[in-house]
Amino acid sequence: MRIDVLTLFPEYLAPLELSLIGKARRDGRVDLQVHDLREWTHDRHRTVDDTPLGGGAGMVMKPEPWAEAFAGVRAAGQEALGDVEPLVVFPNPAGVPFAQDTAQEWSQRTWIIFACGRYEGIDERVYEHLADSGYEVALSSLGDYVLNGGEVAVLAITEAVVRLVPGVVGNAESLVEESHSDGLLEYPLYTRPATWTDPIGVVREAPSILLSGDHGKIAAWRREQSVQRTGERRPDLLGTDGNGAGEADGPTT
Ligand code: ADE
């Protein structure tokens, strides 16, 4: 898989050299390249923004560097990959919520370009230009809050996507039962010692069923715990709060 990131702050993406994602890069499973958008400016000040037409607060990212950057990265990517088109992802609080099913889908992509906006946002004509030039474009939101730019979202999205690329997580089984993989939150986990006296003197036992060796019973208990935990913390995932999947989909009359 190839990932390109366009940003004004390449250093923000440094954590992608660490841990599992860093290893995936070194192992050649992911070719991840970070580009400074200012490479595609031509004036002395390397200008990427200007005041909003029509007035208003803050600054808007100019279209020209973006268009040149996409053309440059597209050409470089196609030289490496052949006749492949990238998925272009703009992290944006006004985008479609990013979730585990998105991560699954994107982990099967050959090539993703992340484009990190800053300031008030990017000139709208950039999106129009990309659509008219044959790019597939997605706006993706990490959640209902506003970050200072797309970089932190790219860190999160890249980690969620790349860990699902085959071979990146050593034990593929650990991807099967984790939170959201089956629409539920993960069951509680325990390790040794089975009996632990905590620092305030309380003796805390791990559930005895986990020591029973009965794998059928353990699986059933874990499932029960997952459902209970999901009901308490995220009833929207069960569709039992009046808003979630399964209840709000149909007509409301
Ligand atoms: N950029 C700014 N806020 C964001 C958010 N919540 N999700 C994705 N990208 C963003």
Residues whose N, C-alpha, C, O or C-beta is under 5 A from the ligand:
A	BS01	ADE	P91 N92 P93 S140 S141 L142 G143 Y145 V146 L147 N148 G149 G150 A153
